[in-house]
Amino acid sequence: MNNSSCGNNSSLKTYQHQVYAVVYSVILAPGLLGNVLALWVFRIYIKETKKAVVFMMNLAVADLLQVLSLPLRIYYYLNNVWPFGHVLCLVCFYLKYVNMYASIYFLVCISVRRCQLIIRPLSYNSSKQKGDFLICVFGWLLVCCCCAIFPLVRSTSSNSTLTDSQQCFSELPMRPVSPPAVWALLIVAELLGFIIPLILVVVCACMTAGSLRKVTTETVPDRGEKRRALKIVLSCAVVFLLCFAPYHITLPLDFLAKSNKLSDCSVRDLIQRCHTVNLCLASLNCSLDPLMYYFTSDEFWKRLNKPEIPDSMSFNRRLSCMNGGEDLDDD
């Protein structure tokens, strides 16, 4: 895949490197601090919660994996050279897609779990929390296996020139892949990585919003609890639509542009510039996800400010035992 028929594309490469360097530099610090802080809080309270914190913790891990690779990406885009070896290049390249699709997976899990706890609050108990860990393990295995295709289609030819060996990410040469195989991969990525998750997130948001119109009973969480759940589900939907929808909309178009299927060079250039921006939006979720944790959960800040966490945890466990092991107001 190349744009040789449109002549020199150095202008496009310069544009891409400038945009990537700026965006990744902006999201590095908040993404690192926010996700480390989130993991600290979730680690402490993971045993006493049943409201999707297991999934939020895994989402923070996915974000942190990409954030840790950003310094190397920033160096490459500022200096236009990759001195860290081909293997590390492929690892950083791989982590980008692992973060994207792991984030999509866990955003769906968070939305479904919070919706379930509002619609059917008594159907979830401590025994099902173990099932959440299995869901997380399955998600990581699925995402890691599926995303392996992205580095595998990149060339590892030993006779590449010095310039080629110092290139990385979007400048990596592609292995020859038949058009039917490429289109099959695109369809699977769009269907499993975008369309089905989008439907699930939107349905959960609608069902959670609809629960606010129902009359509250003793077995259903109060309206305040429903509003908090709705904020979380809507936040998942906003992050999903803002970060991942634009990327998957331009993904097939970007493929057509890079494979010389479009004859108009100006259209191809516009598509690739737009796709660059959309890829940056997909990386922005590393910073937006921590904001979702902080501003959609009233209990997050309370727990963050607790002076004696162990004593509080012990008290909550004793109180839960006195109430028969079920505490619907526990966050």
C-alpha positions as CSV (number, residue, x, y, z in Angstrom):
1,M,0.0,0.0,0.0
2,N,1.4,3.4,-1.0
3,N,0.5,6.7,-2.6
4,S,3.2,6.6,-5.2
5,S,0.7,7.5,-8.0
6,C,0.1,10.8,-6.3
7,G,3.7,11.8,-6.2
8,N,5.6,12.9,-3.1
9,N,3.6,12.6,0.1
10,S,6.2,14.3,2.4
11,S,3.7,17.0,3.2
12,L,1.2,14.5,4.5
13,K,3.9,12.7,6.6
14,T,5.0,16.0,8.1
15,Y,1.4,16.9,9.0
16,Q,0.8,13.5,10.6
17,H,4.0,13.6,12.7
18,Q,3.2,17.1,13.9
19,V,-0.4,16.2,14.9
20,Y,0.6,13.0,16.6
21,A,3.5,14.7,18.5
22,V,1.2,17.4,19.8
23,V,-1.7,15.2,20.8
24,Y,0.3,12.5,22.4
25,S,2.3,15.1,24.4
26,V,-1.0,16.6,25.6
27,I,-2.5,13.4,26.8
28,L,0.6,11.8,28.3
29,A,0.6,13.4,31.7
30,P,-3.1,13.4,32.5
31,G,-3.4,9.9,31.1
32,L,-0.6,8.6,33.2
33,L,-1.6,10.3,36.5
34,G,-5.3,9.7,36.0
35,N,-5.1,5.9,35.3
36,V,-2.5,5.3,38.1
37,L,-4.7,7.0,40.6
38,A,-7.8,5.1,39.3
39,L,-5.9,1.8,39.7
40,W,-4.9,2.7,43.2
41,V,-8.5,3.4,44.2
42,F,-10.0,0.4,42.4
43,R,-7.4,-1.9,43.9
44,I,-8.4,-1.0,47.4
45,Y,-12.1,-1.3,46.9
46,I,-12.4,-4.1,44.4
47,K,-13.4,-6.6,47.0
48,E,-16.3,-4.6,48.4
49,T,-18.0,-3.3,45.3
50,K,-20.3,-4.9,42.7
51,K,-20.9,-2.0,40.3
52,A,-18.6,-2.6,37.4
53,V,-15.4,-1.5,39.2
54,V,-13.7,-4.8,38.1
55,F,-14.3,-3.7,34.5
56,M,-13.2,-0.1,35.2
57,M,-10.0,-1.4,36.7
58,N,-9.3,-3.4,33.5
59,L,-10.1,-0.4,31.4
60,A,-7.6,1.6,33.4
61,V,-5.0,-1.1,32.7
62,A,-5.7,-1.0,29.0
63,D,-5.3,2.8,29.0
64,L,-2.1,2.7,31.0
65,L,-0.5,0.2,28.6
66,Q,-0.9,2.7,25.7
67,V,0.2,5.7,27.9
68,L,3.5,4.0,28.7
69,S,4.3,3.7,25.0
70,L,3.5,7.3,24.3
71,P,7.1,8.7,25.1
72,L,8.6,6.5,22.4
73,R,5.9,7.6,20.0
74,I,6.5,11.2,20.8
75,Y,10.3,10.8,20.3
76,Y,9.7,9.2,16.9
77,Y,7.3,11.9,15.6
78,L,9.5,14.7,16.8
79,N,12.8,13.3,15.4
80,N,11.4,11.3,12.4
81,V,13.6,8.4,13.2
82,W,13.1,5.2,15.3
83,P,16.3,4.0,16.9
84,F,14.7,1.5,19.3
85,G,14.6,-1.6,17.1
86,H,12.0,-3.2,15.0
87,V,10.6,-5.5,17.8
88,L,9.9,-2.6,20.1
89,C,8.3,-0.7,17.2
90,L,5.9,-3.6,16.6
91,V,5.1,-3.8,20.4
92,C,4.2,-0.1,20.6
93,F,2.2,-0.4,17.3
94,Y,0.4,-3.5,18.8
95,L,-0.4,-1.8,22.1
96,K,-2.3,1.0,20.3
97,Y,-4.8,-1.4,18.9
98,V,-5.0,-3.5,22.1
99,N,-5.9,-0.4,24.0
100,M,-8.5,0.7,21.5
101,Y,-10.4,-2.6,21.3
102,A,-9.9,-3.5,25.0
103,S,-11.3,-0.1,25.9
104,I,-14.3,-0.7,23.6
105,Y,-14.8,-4.2,25.2
106,F,-14.7,-2.9,28.8
107,L,-16.9,0.2,28.1
108,V,-19.5,-2.2,26.9
109,C,-19.1,-4.4,30.0
110,I,-19.4,-1.3,32.3
111,S,-22.6,-0.2,30.5
112,V,-24.2,-3.7,30.6
113,R,-23.3,-4.2,34.3
114,R,-24.6,-0.9,35.5
115,C,-27.8,-1.3,33.4
116,Q,-28.2,-4.8,34.9
117,L,-27.9,-3.6,38.4
118,I,-30.6,-1.0,37.8
119,I,-33.0,-3.1,35.9
120,R,-32.5,-6.3,37.9
121,P,-30.7,-5.4,41.1
122,L,-31.3,-8.7,42.9
123,S,-29.9,-10.8,40.1
124,Y,-26.3,-10.0,40.9
125,N,-24.6,-11.3,44.0
126,S,-21.1,-12.0,45.3
127,S,-20.9,-15.3,43.5
128,K,-21.4,-13.6,40.1
129,Q,-18.5,-11.3,40.8
130,K,-16.2,-14.2,40.1
131,G,-17.8,-14.4,36.7
132,D,-16.8,-10.8,36.0
133,F,-13.1,-11.8,36.4
134,L,-13.6,-14.6,33.8
135,I,-15.3,-12.1,31.5
136,C,-12.2,-9.9,31.8
137,V,-9.8,-12.7,31.1
138,F,-11.8,-13.7,28.1
139,G,-11.9,-10.1,26.9
140,W,-8.1,-9.8,27.2
141,L,-7.5,-13.1,25.3
142,L,-9.9,-12.2,22.6
143,V,-8.5,-8.7,22.1
144,C,-4.9,-9.7,22.2
145,C,-5.4,-12.5,19.7
146,C,-7.5,-10.5,17.3
147,C,-5.1,-7.5,17.4
148,A,-2.1,-9.6,16.6
149,I,-3.1,-9.3,13.0
150,F,-2.0,-5.7,12.9
151,P,1.7,-6.2,13.6
152,L,1.7,-9.5,11.7
153,V,0.8,-7.8,8.4
154,R,3.8,-5.5,8.7
155,S,6.9,-6.5,6.8
156,T,9.9,-7.8,8.6
157,S,12.1,-8.3,5.6
158,S,15.8,-8.5,6.5
159,N,16.9,-6.7,3.3
160,S,15.1,-3.5,4.1
161,T,17.1,-0.3,3.7
162,L,18.5,1.7,6.7
163,T,15.8,4.3,6.2
164,D,13.0,1.7,6.3
165,S,14.5,0.1,9.4
166,Q,14.3,3.5,11.1
167,Q,10.6,4.0,10.3
168,C,7.8,2.9,12.5
169,F,4.0,2.9,12.9
170,S,2.1,4.1,9.8
171,E,5.3,4.2,7.8
172,L,5.9,0.4,8.3
173,P,5.9,-1.5,5.0
174,M,3.0,-3.8,4.5
175,R,3.1,-7.5,3.6
176,P,1.3,-8.5,0.4
177,V,-2.3,-9.2,1.4
178,S,-5.1,-10.2,-1.1
179,P,-8.0,-7.7,-1.3
180,P,-10.6,-10.2,-0.3
181,A,-8.6,-11.0,2.9
182,V,-8.2,-7.3,3.7
183,W,-11.9,-6.6,3.2
184,A,-12.8,-9.6,5.4
185,L,-10.6,-8.1,8.2
186,L,-12.2,-4.7,7.8
187,I,-15.7,-6.1,8.0
188,V,-14.8,-8.1,11.1
189,A,-13.2,-5.1,12.7
190,E,-16.2,-2.9,11.9
191,L,-18.8,-5.4,13.0
192,L,-17.2,-6.8,16.2
193,G,-15.2,-3.7,17.1
194,F,-17.7,-1.0,16.4
195,I,-21.2,-1.8,15.3
196,I,-22.2,-4.5,17.8
197,P,-20.6,-2.6,20.8
198,L,-22.3,0.6,19.7
199,I,-25.7,-1.1,19.6
200,L,-25.1,-2.6,23.1
201,V,-24.0,0.8,24.6
202,V,-26.9,2.6,23.1
203,V,-29.4,0.0,24.3
204,C,-28.0,0.1,27.8
205,A,-28.3,3.9,27.9
206,C,-31.9,3.8,26.7
207,M,-32.9,1.1,29.2
208,T,-31.2,2.9,32.1
209,A,-32.9,6.2,31.1
210,G,-36.2,4.4,30.8
211,S,-35.9,3.0,34.3
212,L,-36.1,6.5,35.7
213,R,-39.7,6.7,34.6
214,K,-40.7,3.6,36.5
215,V,-42.1,3.7,40.0
216,T,-39.5,2.9,42.7
217,T,-40.2,-0.1,44.9
218,E,-38.4,-1.6,47.8
219,T,-36.4,-4.0,45.5
220,V,-35.4,-1.3,43.0
221,P,-32.7,1.3,43.7
222,D,-33.9,4.8,44.3
223,R,-33.9,7.5,41.7
224,G,-30.6,8.9,42.9
225,E,-28.9,5.6,42.3
226,K,-30.5,5.3,38.9
227,R,-29.3,8.8,38.0
228,R,-25.8,7.9,39.0
229,A,-25.9,4.7,36.9
230,L,-27.3,6.7,34.0
231,K,-24.4,9.2,34.2
232,I,-21.9,6.3,34.0
233,V,-23.7,4.6,31.1
234,L,-24.1,7.9,29.2
235,S,-20.4,8.7,29.8
236,C,-19.4,5.3,28.3
237,A,-21.6,6.2,25.3
238,V,-20.0,9.7,24.9
239,V,-16.4,8.3,25.2
240,F,-17.3,5.6,22.7
241,L,-18.9,7.9,20.2
242,L,-16.2,10.7,20.5
243,C,-13.2,8.5,20.5
244,F,-14.0,5.4,18.5
245,A,-16.8,6.2,16.1
246,P,-14.9,8.7,13.9
247,Y,-12.0,6.2,13.6
248,H,-14.1,3.3,12.4
249,I,-16.0,5.6,10.0
250,T,-12.9,6.6,8.2
251,L,-11.1,3.2,8.5
252,P,-12.5,1.7,5.2
253,L,-11.9,5.0,3.4
254,D,-8.3,5.2,4.7
255,F,-7.7,1.7,3.3
256,L,-9.1,2.7,-0.1
257,A,-6.8,5.8,-0.1
258,K,-3.6,3.8,0.9
259,S,-4.3,1.1,-1.6
260,N,-4.6,3.5,-4.5
261,K,-8.3,2.6,-5.1
262,L,-9.2,6.3,-5.3
263,S,-8.0,8.2,-8.4
264,D,-8.4,11.7,-7.0
265,C,-5.2,12.6,-5.1
266,S,-6.8,15.5,-3.3
267,V,-9.6,13.2,-2.0
268,R,-7.0,10.7,-0.9
269,D,-5.0,13.3,0.9
270,L,-8.1,14.7,2.7
271,I,-9.2,11.2,3.8
272,Q,-5.7,10.4,5.3
273,R,-5.5,13.8,7.1
274,C,-9.0,13.2,8.6
275,H,-8.0,9.7,9.6
276,T,-5.0,11.0,11.3
277,V,-7.2,13.3,13.5
278,N,-9.6,10.4,14.2
279,L,-6.7,8.2,15.3
280,C,-5.7,10.9,17.7
281,L,-9.3,10.9,19.0
282,A,-9.1,7.2,19.6
283,S,-6.0,7.8,21.7
284,L,-7.8,10.5,23.7
285,N,-9.8,7.9,25.6
286,C,-6.7,7.4,27.8
287,S,-7.4,10.8,29.4
288,L,-11.2,10.8,29.1
289,D,-11.7,7.4,30.9
290,P,-10.3,8.7,34.2
291,L,-12.6,11.7,34.0
292,M,-15.5,9.4,33.6
293,Y,-14.5,7.6,36.8
294,Y,-14.1,10.8,38.8
295,F,-17.1,12.8,37.7
296,T,-19.8,10.0,37.4
297,S,-19.3,8.4,40.7
298,D,-20.2,10.3,43.9
299,E,-18.4,7.7,46.0
300,F,-15.1,7.9,44.2
301,W,-14.1,11.2,45.8
302,K,-15.5,10.2,49.2
303,R,-13.3,7.0,49.1
304,L,-10.4,9.0,47.8
305,N,-10.6,11.3,50.9
306,K,-11.2,8.5,53.5
307,P,-8.6,8.9,56.3
308,E,-8.7,5.3,57.4
309,I,-9.4,3.0,54.5
310,P,-8.8,-0.3,56.2
311,D,-11.2,0.6,59.1
312,S,-13.8,1.8,56.7
313,M,-13.6,-1.4,54.7
314,S,-13.9,-3.5,57.8
315,F,-16.9,-1.6,59.0
316,N,-18.7,-2.0,55.6
317,R,-18.0,-5.7,55.5
318,R,-19.5,-6.1,59.1
319,L,-22.5,-4.1,58.1
320,S,-23.0,-6.1,54.9
321,C,-22.9,-9.3,57.0
322,M,-25.5,-7.9,59.4
323,N,-27.8,-7.1,56.4
324,G,-27.5,-10.7,55.0
325,G,-24.6,-10.0,52.6
326,E,-26.6,-7.8,50.3
327,D,-26.2,-4.0,50.3
328,L,-27.8,-2.4,47.3
329,D,-26.4,1.0,48.2
330,D,-22.8,-0.2,48.3
331,D,-20.8,1.4,45.4
